[in-house]
Amino acid sequence: MIITKVLERNAQLYPDDVSLVEINPTEWENHKPVTWREYELIEAAPSGGYRREMTWKEFDEKANRFANLLLTRGVKKGDKVAILLMNCLEWLPIYFGILKMGALAVPMNYRYTADEIKYCLELSDASVLVFGPEFIGRVETIFPKLKGVDSLFYVGENVPTFADSYDRLVTYCCERAPEIEIKEDDYAAIYFSSGTTGFPKAILHSHAAVMSACETEQNHHSQTRDDVFLCIPPLYHTGAKMHWFGSLLSGSRAVLLRGVKPEWIMKAVSDEAATIVWLLVPWVQDILDAIDRDDIDLSEYRLSQWRLMHIGAQPVPPSLVQRWKEKFPNHQYDTNYGLSESLGPGCVHLGVENIHKVGAIGKPGYKWEAKIVDDAGRPVANGEIGELAVKGPGVMLCYYKNEKATNESLKDGWLMTGDMARCDEDGFIYLVDRKKDVIITGGENIYPVQIEDFLRKHQAIKDAAVIGLPDKRLGEIAAAIIELKPGMTCTEDEINEFCMDLPRYKRPRKIIFDDIPRNPTGKIEKPVLRDRFCGERLVEAQIES
């Protein structure tokens, strides 16, 4: 089955049932109610208010309208349509509208700079860009220079002069699905990933892979029609969307929460009767800390229906899960491992029945295989460290327009993950280190080379190296080791001020002045730096926990 047929099935079986809810908690803050209970009395603002919802029938019709709008613009089967939106009620109907007319959906990271947006649009050969109000400035700076982008659709009010109104145009389009044949082996989507250089690679996936993600997710977390999934991470991320696919397959409701404050999360769980919540490590930490400070009183919320909390996107400290279980002893817990190249989470997962193995990422997921190999591709013995490789229905077709990278990552159907791991005697897999130097902070990837290149532009800096240091809340933070030019002086404050030109999430959290070791071929010896600085930082993190 094609995933668009699942949406059409839900629209036929449950036409008047709510499929999606969007909650914008900034509206709560703007109205400043006296108590939590007064939130339900807030009237909807002109922008749509703090809560919007959509039925399955409306979802399918909106997807059909956008599919037909694309056809009126000359978009053909196999063309690429990019999405640059924050989470909103329009996101998924736009995604499905693209798929329904046979084009490829190209979700983009909302943190991309203008130059990165341009690079990814051209790399993916996108001919259409759909964007929201948060991106007007970035898109405006690049649209005159975009190659191949014929249409710009803007979602929201106050449409900029260089774009067309999505909201206005779709109302004139047919609400019936276009008659375009789509097969399982047709291309469905392009997602973006990056190596240690930070230059994005375009990852090509088929409709069969997208459908397999639905089946994997529902098999792992047993979604039924009675479940309500609270989705907080961005939908451009394969993790968020593929976890929602379990709701799609079961025909159950999902809630898009546009905010991560602990009280917002708890209120959404309570008000919307959420049963499944996927969190990142920092959010779990924040919720627990808020409970400990008495900023959150659990007795004020309806939480008995909440059955599953699961975490992904970064290694999970076992002590954090232990703390969570002390506060929420009746919760099931799971963790998921995956990559955009494997179409998101699920190729390895812990399983709710294996909480005694917290610390492991788990075993191969539904219909997946995994092995740990040495540099020659030979399986290593249990307990030995090697590179994790996975094989299954969600493995990418290729890196789009990058044969060299494809050949390096795909070996006889196996996807080489670049993560170093070991396997215990029970078959559970543990991550040990990353073969690449990507730093994962709060579930987001930071690419050291980008920051290093930026730092070297400072007139006082001779050399720079960026490594990850353990952090209790974020998992890792980026630390910049800086070697100054002879006779030059510079302070930590000056470096921090210089880094204000970087996106916030890329700014180093720690500045260290020291010499930077390089090997005879000129490469930075980052293992030496990790040994030098991570040890004492790890001790600090352990003491804090």
PyMOL commands that set and color helices and strands:
alter all, ss='L'
color gray80, all
select helices_A, chain A and resi 3-13+26-31+36-41+56-72+91-100+114-123+133-145+166-170+207-221+238-250+262-272+281-292+298-300+318-327+340-342+352-357+403-409+448-455+492-501+504-506+526-544
alter helices_A, ss='H'
color red, helices_A
select strands_A, chain A and resi 18-23+51-55+80-84+104-107+126-131+151-154+164-165+187-194+200-206+228-231+253-257+276-279+308-312+332-339+344-349+363-364+369-373+386-391+398-399+410-411+414-423+429-434+439-441+444-446+461-471+475-484+510-513
alter strands_A, ss='S'
color yellow, strands_A
deselect
rebuild
show_as cartoon
